[in-house]
Amino acid sequence: MLIGVIIEAAVGVLCIALGYQLYKEHKVSILHDYHYKNVKEEDIPDYTKQIGLGLSLIGAGICLTGVLDLFRSSFWWLPMLAGFVLGIIVMHKAQKRYNGSWFS
């Protein structure tokens, strides 16, 4: 069980770290080029902020899942579900607004 919590924490922290780099440092190169090929140069800071926020929400949900799993909570899946749903919604809105779609 402890190994699972460590893996969840590591994956969550990795997502948050990548989200931070997107949000604060605007490192669009972290993403596949087809995700941002239609994004205008002047929109990259706003685009990376939204994508970074979405990725950080997913990471936070994964980290909270690990914490609840550590305490053997039966509701461990709630933060993961909430993080993924909120994160994907934020990222989808950014993709639609700035790139046109996910894979265009």
N, C-alpha and C positions, 0 to 999 in steps of 0.2 A: 504494500500500500504506500509506503514512504517513497518508493521509487516513482510511482505514479504521480504523487504530489510534486516531486522534484521535477519531473518531466513537464507537468502542467505549468509549473512556475517558470521553467526555462522557456517554454514556448510562448507563454504570456509576456514575459519580459522581452523576448526577442521581437514580438509583434509591437510592443509599446516602444522599444528602441527604434525600430524601423519607422513607426508612425511619427516619432519625435523628429527623426531626420527629415522626413517628408514635410512635417508641419513647420518646424523652425528653420531648417537649413535649405528647404526647397530642393532636395536631391531627387529630382525627377528620374534620374538615371537608375534608381532602385527598381523602377517599374519596367515592364516590357515596353518596347518602343511603340507597339501597336495600341497600347492603352492611352498614349498621349500624342500620337502623331498628328491629330487634328486640333490640338490645343494651341491657341495663339501664344506667342512668346510673352505677351503682356498679361496673359491669364494664368501662366504657370504658377505664380505664388498663391493665387486663390485656389487653383486646382489642387496643388500639393497640400495646402492646409486642410482641405476637405477630405482628401484621400488619407492623409495622415491621421486626422481625427477619427475616421472610420476604422482604420487599422488599429489605432490605440484603444478604441472601444472594444474591438474584438479581443485584443490582448488583455484588457482589464477583466473582461468576462471570463477568460481562461484562467487568469490568476485567482479571481474570486472563487472559481470552481475548485481550484486546488485547495484553497483555504477551507471551504466547506467540506471538501472530501477529507481533509485532515481531521475534522471534528466528526466525521462519520454522519454527516447530515443526509437526510433522505431527499433534500431539495438541492443537491449539488448541481443539477442540470439547469436550474433557473438562471443563474448569472451567465452561463455559457450561451443559453438560448437568447437571453436579452442582449448580450454583447454582440452576438452574431447578427441578430435581426437589426439592431440599431446601426451597427457598423456597416452592414451591407446596404441598408437604406441610404445612409450618408454617402457611401461610395458610389452607389447607383445614381443618385442625384447629381453628383459631381461629374461622373462619366457622361451622363445624358446631356448635361448643360454645356460642358466644355469640349467633349470629344465626339458627341453625337450618339455613341453607343459603346459597349464594352470592347468590341472587336472590329471596329470600322477603320 
